[in-house]
Amino acid sequence: MPGVVIIGGGISGLSAAYYLARGGVGSTILESRPRLGGVIQTERVEGCTIEAGPDSFLSAKPAALELIGELGLADQVIGSNDRLRVTYVRKGGRLLPLPDGLMMMVPTKILPLLTTGLLGWRTKFRMGMELLRAPQPKPGDESVADFIQEHYGAEAVDYLAEPLLSGIYGGDPSQLSVTSVLPRFVELANQYGSLTRGVLAARARAGRNRNPAPLFRTLKGGLGQLVDAIAGAIGGKVEVRQCRAQTIQRAEAGFRIKLDDGGWLEADHVVLACEAHNGAALLGGVDGRLAELLGSVPYSSSMTVALGFDAADFARPPHGFGFLVPKKERRRLVACTWVGTKFSYRVPEGKVVARCFLGGMEDAGVLGESDEAVVAAVVRELQEIAGFTARPRFTRIARWPRSMAQYTVGHAQRMAEIQARTPPAGGLHLAGNAYEGIGIPDCIRMGRQAAARILGTRPEVSA
Ligand SMILES: Cc1cc2nc3c(=O)[nH]c(=O)nc-3n(C[C@H](O)[C@H](O)[C@H](O)COP(=O)(O)OP(=O)(O)OC[C@H]3O[C@@H](n4cnc5c(N)ncnc54)[C@H](O)[C@@H]3O)c2cc1C
């Protein structure tokens, strides 16, 4: 039996441990925090379910739902309340709804595009004319901003792409790689010329579904339920040690890992399921070039601030899922979700919960500010943007320094080199949001694939 050490007890490392255990192989998880889950952390406050990190996952990618099913949690899955789904964008001091029919930043309906106040006539005309664009395949990579600007113009970057990607990645579209972040759009644009025509054709091929599945899924009790269920399922087969791995060295057969409590562990296989920059710090003695490559993956830092209110303090209940603040209009707030509207079971009658996002590539400094200063700034800005005077009854702040990897231009090339340096037989395996997808389903898939490599079986999960 191979001895396996997994560094990092977030969802990537937990998934690797779970699928190894299912294949009959035990492992040891090293986690420097005093709890499992990494950035997944759920808390109950005054009857509200508060997510400090992620709150849901995309239903289109199967790995999360497959794992949830295996853990016996299928009856706990809920979808986002998509009939209430309106997302607003701040423009000129007002909140304007994203036009109906947008697929990310691609318009698929004419009337909402014509009538939206979010874009000027010049941009609307340009987006309409984009339908006539002939294929102009481009070799290589470019930024998301350049790609969207070429198709739809600069205003579509500023008021659609930038706020949407800041909300998902805490990222800057002028740095993010279009081939890594929006690969399907690149394929469609190469094939059809017009991105809009490509998206419409792909939708027509998939067949019109009058009751599409909810875009986002989560668990009734929050994503912490998933972490607890994995921990329960692997208990007895996996040793969890709260300690920090300090360095990895090659041993005669396999590896030696130095721990911050002074001890050493031996392993035939190591799964690096920590952030790439932390992995880089461990690998210098094993493979200097690999350490350099992992260290070159940029990360953004973010902060979530949950504010709980009495609904009675609002003249009218907040409308829609929430809002995004484009960089051009931003002070501190990047985005805000009205939790009780987006998901059922999260906020009891009589309460309103706002979940605000701060930080990102532009404002990592906010993580260094005091809780009092952050709450004061967030309450002031939220009241002004959403137009209310209610004061929060409770607040919860979570800081996530350098937690969200950024797939910058050239990421695919970097990945190819990383993969070439970590062949399955080499004993070193990578899983985590720095590599092939930042979302929870991707992290679960990578953890599962690392386990499959170790078990010597083919990965069964689809990408
Ligand atoms: C605020 C926020 C909101 C998000 N929202 C969503 C969302 O709604 N939907 C979605 O799909 N995704 C979302 N994401 C992304 C997704 O949650 C993450 O990409 C994913 O959970 C990362 O899991 P991971 O296990 O790879 O890494 P992490 O969760 O970062 O876990 C890595 C672990 O490694 C540990 N570690 C690091 N170095 C060492 C060491 N040397 N020794 C021991 N332990 C170490 C760390 O303490 C950490 O616990 C969000 C991310 C953030 C930060």
The ligand as an ORCA input file, in Angstrom:
! r2SCAN-3c Opt
* xyz 0 1
  C     -14.370     34.277     -0.879
  C     -14.447     33.151     -1.879
  C     -15.649     32.868     -2.509
  C     -15.724     31.817     -3.427
  N     -16.927     31.519     -3.989
  C     -17.047     30.398     -4.748
  C     -18.344     29.930     -5.121
  O     -19.374     30.507     -4.756
  N     -18.409     28.794     -5.887
  C     -17.283     28.085     -6.254
  O     -17.408     27.059     -6.932
  N     -16.047     28.505     -5.872
  C     -15.916     29.616     -5.116
  N     -14.674     30.010     -4.672
  C     -13.508     29.211     -5.090
  C     -13.424     27.878     -4.351
  O     -14.080     27.969     -3.118
  C     -11.986     27.511     -4.111
  O     -11.267     27.553     -5.316
  C     -11.827     26.108     -3.517
  O     -12.660     25.920     -2.398
  C     -10.366     25.911     -3.171
  O     -10.197     24.685     -2.529
  P      -8.733     24.110     -2.286
  O      -8.866     22.905     -1.438
  O      -8.032     23.950     -3.584
  O      -7.945     25.283     -1.535
  P      -8.170     25.913     -0.100
  O      -9.587     25.883      0.280
  O      -7.475     27.235     -0.151
  O      -7.399     24.933      0.869
  C      -5.994     24.851      0.905
  C      -5.614     24.470      2.324
  O      -4.212     24.213      2.384
  C      -3.763     24.602      3.674
  N      -2.298     24.769      3.599
  C      -1.611     25.652      2.838
  N      -0.284     25.475      2.986
  C      -0.137     24.448      3.872
  C       1.002     23.806      4.428
  N       2.279     24.150      4.097
  N       0.812     22.775      5.318
  C      -0.461     22.404      5.674
  N      -1.563     23.010      5.169
  C      -1.414     24.004      4.269
  C      -4.513     25.897      3.915
  O      -4.561     26.203      5.314
  C      -5.890     25.576      3.328
  O      -6.792     25.118      4.308
  C     -14.556     31.050     -3.742
  C     -13.341     31.346     -3.120
  C     -13.276     32.379     -2.192
  C     -11.966     32.664     -1.513
*
